Structure formats: structure tokens, C-alpha cells
Amino acid sequence: MKPLFFVVALPLFAGGCAATLPPDVIASGDLAASQAEVRPLRYTSPVSGYTHRVPVDPKPWRNQNDAQSPEGDAS
């Protein structure tokens, strides 16, 4: 038999042997009578945190690397 058959058949067989069924997930039709607290929605602009940036010339990579490297001996 092909190994692919086992990959497909084993989960199906194991799922068929389950002792209980998964719980039903049904949305309630009476949401107005529910006791859940819901915060009111507040509008926020999608560009509220925007900061204009312009392209700059690259800096020397050695200075960038040295600035980010840990202090001390590298060995």
C-alpha cells in the first residue's frame, strides 16, 4: 500500500471512533436579551499614526554594524 493512503485514512478512521460528537455552535437569535457587556465602537482614522518619511542615502554599513554589536570581545 502507498504511504499516502495511511496519511489520509488514519485521521478519518480515528475521527470515526470518537466517543462524543463536537458541541453545536449556533448563534443565538435573541442577542438583545443577552447579558453580555459590549463597548460602543469609536471611530479611529486608519492614517492617524502616519508619519511622512523621505528616502535617504544609505549610511556606511560598518558604522551601523558596530553600533548594533554587543560590547566586549566577540570570541
C-alpha positions in Angstrom: 0.0 0.0 0.0 1.1 3.5 -0.5 2.0 5.7 2.5 -0.3 8.4 1.2 -3.2 6.1 1.9 -2.3 5.9 5.6 -1.9 9.7 5.8 -5.5 10.1 4.6 -7.1 7.1 6.1 -5.8 7.2 9.6 -7.3 10.6 10.6 -10.6 9.6 9.1 -10.6 6.3 11.0 -9.6 7.9 14.2 -12.3 10.6 13.8 -14.9 7.9 13.2 -14.0 6.3 16.5 -14.7 9.4 18.6 -16.9 8.7 21.6 -18.8 12.0 21.5 -19.7 14.5 18.9 -18.3 18.0 19.0 -20.6 20.6 20.6 -23.0 22.5 18.3 -22.1 26.1 17.7 -25.2 28.0 16.9 -25.6 31.8 17.0 -28.4 32.9 19.3 -31.2 34.8 17.6 -32.1 36.7 20.7 -29.0 38.9 21.1 -30.9 41.9 22.5 -31.8 40.0 25.6 -28.3 38.7 26.3 -26.4 39.9 29.4 -23.1 40.5 27.6 -21.5 43.9 28.0 -20.4 45.4 24.8 -18.3 48.5 24.5 -19.5 51.1 22.0 -17.4 51.4 18.9 -15.3 54.5 18.4 -14.1 55.7 15.1 -10.3 55.9 14.6 -8.8 57.1 11.3 -6.7 54.5 9.6 -4.0 57.1 8.9 -4.0 58.6 12.4 -0.4 57.4 13.2 1.1 58.2 9.8 4.5 59.9 9.8 5.8 61.2 6.5 9.3 59.8 5.7 11.5 60.5 2.7 14.2 58.2 1.3 17.7 58.9 2.4 21.1 57.8 1.2 22.5 54.6 2.8 24.9 55.0 5.6 28.2 53.1 5.8 27.3 49.5 6.8 30.3 49.1 9.1 29.2 52.0 11.4 25.7 50.5 11.5 27.1 47.1 12.4 29.4 48.5 15.1 26.5 50.5 16.6 24.4 47.3 17.0 27.1 44.9 18.1 27.4 44.0 21.8 30.2 45.5 23.8 33.1 43.3 24.6 35.1 40.5 23.0 33.4 38.8 20.1 35.1 35.5 20.7 
